[in-house]
Amino acid sequence: MGKAKIVIADDHVLFRDGLKTIIELSDVGDVVGDVSNGAEMIEIILGEKPDLVIIDIDMPVMNGIEATQKALEIYPDLNILALTMFSNQKYYFDMVNAGAKGFVLKTSGKLELMDAISTVLKGGNYISSQLMPDIIKSMHSLNESLQSPSEPMFNSRDIEILNLMLIGLTAKEISDKLNLSTKTVANYKTNMLEKTGCKNAISLIVYALKSNVISL
């Protein structure tokens, strides 16, 4: 397989240029496009069909939330890694629901950024540890669905998988660690999403954290 195709969407040219240089020098993938807003991002993914989009949440014309929703309607398997500042907290809930698979601070160092990109490209979820408390806080609207169920919501295997998801392991890495097939791990995830009503893996992790099933 060739290198991953990556698109960067951020309204600051210097930031895009710096990120592009870091990615290409790190050999994690090829940047096939860099754009300044979500509308331009939608246009470029139609032609390039990238593996990953690294997207700023707060952009003009079309923000990262709307762009993520539209992009995933076109390519449901597209990996979206959200770039954020601490001041973007009010957007986290919407970005999770839009389908982002990871959140990384724009002030993160090179190693964390490369780790986030690699994790999301492999199908995992990545949330900067500094951001997790704010993301949980922003998911406050989940409170109604967190009423104590009459029966335990998660079994012991669910909890094992949730803990490994929390640290960013992919389905393949989880299956290797637990000596399960990747299909079995996928089935556990699907069942957990169905019984909690969560839309994606990140919201499932947040649900489990707020339910005190797992902890940071």
C-alpha positions as CSV (number, residue, x, y, z in Angstrom):
1,M,0.0,0.0,0.0
2,G,1.1,3.6,-0.7
3,K,1.3,6.4,1.8
4,A,-1.9,7.7,3.3
5,K,-3.5,10.7,1.5
6,I,-4.1,13.6,3.9
7,V,-6.0,16.8,3.5
8,I,-5.5,19.8,5.9
9,A,-8.3,22.3,6.4
10,D,-7.3,25.4,8.5
11,D,-7.8,29.1,7.8
12,H,-4.2,30.0,8.8
13,V,-1.7,29.6,6.0
14,L,1.4,29.5,8.1
15,F,-0.1,26.8,10.3
16,R,-1.1,24.7,7.3
17,D,2.4,25.1,5.8
18,G,4.0,24.1,9.1
19,L,1.7,21.1,9.6
20,K,2.3,20.0,6.0
21,T,6.1,20.1,6.5
22,I,5.9,18.1,9.7
23,I,3.7,15.4,8.2
24,E,5.8,15.0,5.1
25,L,9.1,15.0,7.0
26,S,7.7,12.4,9.4
27,D,6.8,10.2,6.5
28,V,3.3,9.5,8.0
29,G,1.5,10.4,4.7
30,D,1.3,12.6,1.7
31,V,-0.5,15.9,2.0
32,V,-2.6,16.0,-1.2
33,G,-4.3,19.3,-0.4
34,D,-4.5,22.1,2.0
35,V,-7.5,24.5,2.2
36,S,-8.7,27.4,4.2
37,N,-12.3,26.4,5.0
38,G,-14.8,23.6,5.0
39,A,-16.4,24.3,1.7
40,E,-13.0,24.0,0.0
41,M,-12.4,20.8,1.9
42,I,-15.5,19.3,0.5
43,E,-14.5,20.2,-3.0
44,I,-11.0,18.7,-2.6
45,I,-12.1,15.4,-1.1
46,L,-14.4,14.7,-4.1
47,G,-11.3,14.7,-6.3
48,E,-8.6,13.3,-4.0
49,K,-10.6,10.8,-1.9
50,P,-8.2,11.1,1.0
51,D,-7.7,8.7,3.9
52,L,-7.6,11.4,6.5
53,V,-8.7,15.0,6.9
54,I,-7.1,17.1,9.6
55,I,-9.6,19.9,10.2
56,D,-9.8,23.0,12.3
57,I,-13.2,23.4,14.1
58,D,-13.5,27.1,13.9
59,M,-13.2,28.3,10.2
60,P,-15.0,30.8,8.0
61,V,-17.5,30.0,5.2
62,M,-18.1,26.5,6.5
63,N,-16.8,25.4,9.9
64,G,-15.3,22.1,10.8
65,I,-18.6,20.7,12.2
66,E,-20.6,21.2,9.1
67,A,-17.8,20.1,6.9
68,T,-17.3,16.9,8.9
69,Q,-21.0,16.1,8.6
70,K,-21.0,16.7,4.8
71,A,-17.8,14.9,4.2
72,L,-19.0,11.7,6.1
73,E,-22.2,11.8,4.1
74,I,-20.0,11.5,1.0
75,Y,-17.4,9.1,2.3
76,P,-18.7,7.4,5.5
77,D,-15.3,5.7,6.1
78,L,-13.3,9.0,6.0
79,N,-11.1,9.6,9.0
80,I,-11.5,13.0,10.6
81,L,-9.0,14.4,13.1
82,A,-10.1,17.7,14.7
83,L,-7.7,20.5,15.5
84,T,-8.8,22.6,18.4
85,M,-7.9,25.2,21.0
86,F,-9.1,25.1,24.6
87,S,-11.4,28.0,23.7
88,N,-13.4,25.7,21.3
89,Q,-15.0,23.8,24.1
90,K,-18.5,24.7,23.1
91,Y,-18.0,22.9,19.8
92,Y,-16.8,19.5,21.1
93,F,-20.2,18.0,21.5
94,D,-21.2,18.8,18.0
95,M,-17.9,17.7,16.6
96,V,-18.2,14.3,18.3
97,N,-21.8,13.9,17.0
98,A,-20.6,14.9,13.5
99,G,-18.3,11.9,13.5
100,A,-14.8,13.1,14.3
101,K,-12.5,10.2,15.3
102,G,-10.0,12.3,17.2
103,F,-9.2,15.6,18.9
104,V,-5.7,17.1,19.2
105,L,-4.7,20.5,20.5
106,K,-3.2,22.9,17.9
107,T,-0.5,23.6,20.5
108,S,0.5,19.9,20.8
109,G,4.0,18.9,20.1
110,K,5.1,17.0,17.0
111,L,5.2,13.6,18.7
112,E,1.6,13.8,19.9
113,L,0.4,15.0,16.6
114,M,2.1,12.1,14.8
115,D,0.6,9.7,17.3
116,A,-2.9,11.1,16.8
117,I,-2.6,10.9,13.0
118,S,-1.2,7.3,13.1
119,T,-3.9,6.2,15.6
120,V,-6.8,7.6,13.6
121,L,-5.4,6.3,10.3
122,K,-5.3,2.8,11.8
123,G,-9.0,3.1,12.8
124,G,-8.5,4.1,16.4
125,N,-9.8,7.1,18.3
126,Y,-7.5,9.7,19.7
127,I,-8.3,12.4,22.3
128,S,-5.5,14.5,23.8
129,S,-5.4,13.8,27.6
130,Q,-5.6,17.5,28.2
131,L,-8.8,17.7,26.3
132,M,-10.7,14.8,27.8
133,P,-12.1,16.6,30.8
134,D,-13.4,19.4,28.6
135,I,-14.9,17.0,26.1
136,I,-16.7,15.2,28.9
137,K,-18.0,18.5,30.2
138,S,-19.2,19.5,26.7
139,M,-21.2,16.2,26.5
140,H,-23.3,17.3,29.5
141,S,-26.5,16.8,27.5
142,L,-25.9,13.1,27.8
143,N,-27.0,13.3,31.5
144,E,-30.5,12.2,30.8
145,S,-29.3,9.0,29.2
146,L,-27.0,8.2,32.1
147,Q,-29.7,7.3,34.5
148,S,-28.7,4.1,36.4
149,P,-30.1,1.2,34.3
150,S,-32.1,-1.6,36.0
151,E,-29.4,-4.0,34.8
152,P,-25.6,-3.5,34.3
153,M,-25.1,-1.7,31.0
154,F,-21.6,-3.2,30.4
155,N,-20.2,-6.7,31.0
156,S,-16.6,-7.4,32.0
157,R,-15.5,-7.9,28.4
158,D,-17.2,-4.6,27.4
159,I,-15.2,-2.9,30.1
160,E,-11.9,-4.4,29.0
161,I,-12.6,-3.2,25.4
162,L,-13.6,0.3,26.6
163,N,-10.4,0.7,28.6
164,L,-8.3,-0.2,25.6
165,M,-10.4,2.1,23.4
166,L,-9.7,4.9,26.0
167,I,-6.0,4.7,25.4
168,G,-6.4,4.8,21.7
169,L,-5.9,1.2,20.6
170,T,-7.4,0.1,17.3
171,A,-9.7,-2.8,16.8
172,K,-6.7,-4.9,15.6
173,E,-4.6,-4.0,18.6
174,I,-7.5,-4.8,20.9
175,S,-8.1,-8.1,19.3
176,D,-4.4,-9.0,19.6
177,K,-4.3,-8.0,23.2
178,L,-7.5,-9.9,24.2
179,N,-6.9,-12.8,21.9
180,L,-10.2,-12.2,20.0
181,S,-10.9,-11.8,16.3
182,T,-11.3,-8.3,15.0
183,K,-14.8,-9.2,14.0
184,T,-15.7,-10.1,17.6
185,V,-14.2,-6.8,18.9
186,A,-16.3,-5.0,16.2
187,N,-19.4,-6.9,17.4
188,Y,-18.8,-5.8,21.0
189,K,-18.5,-2.2,19.9
190,T,-21.6,-2.4,17.8
191,N,-23.6,-3.9,20.7
192,M,-22.3,-1.2,23.1
193,L,-23.3,1.5,20.7
194,E,-26.8,0.0,20.3
195,K,-27.5,-0.4,24.0
196,T,-26.3,3.0,25.0
197,G,-27.7,4.9,22.0
198,C,-24.3,6.5,21.3
199,K,-23.5,7.4,17.7
200,N,-19.8,6.7,17.6
201,A,-16.8,5.4,19.5
202,I,-15.8,8.7,21.1
203,S,-19.3,9.4,22.5
204,L,-19.3,5.8,23.8
205,I,-16.0,6.4,25.6
206,V,-17.4,9.6,27.1
207,Y,-20.6,7.8,28.1
208,A,-18.6,5.1,29.9
209,L,-16.4,7.7,31.7
210,K,-19.4,9.7,32.9
211,S,-21.1,6.4,34.0
212,N,-17.9,5.7,36.0
213,V,-17.5,2.4,34.2
214,I,-14.0,3.4,33.2
215,S,-11.7,6.1,34.5
216,L,-8.8,8.2,33.2
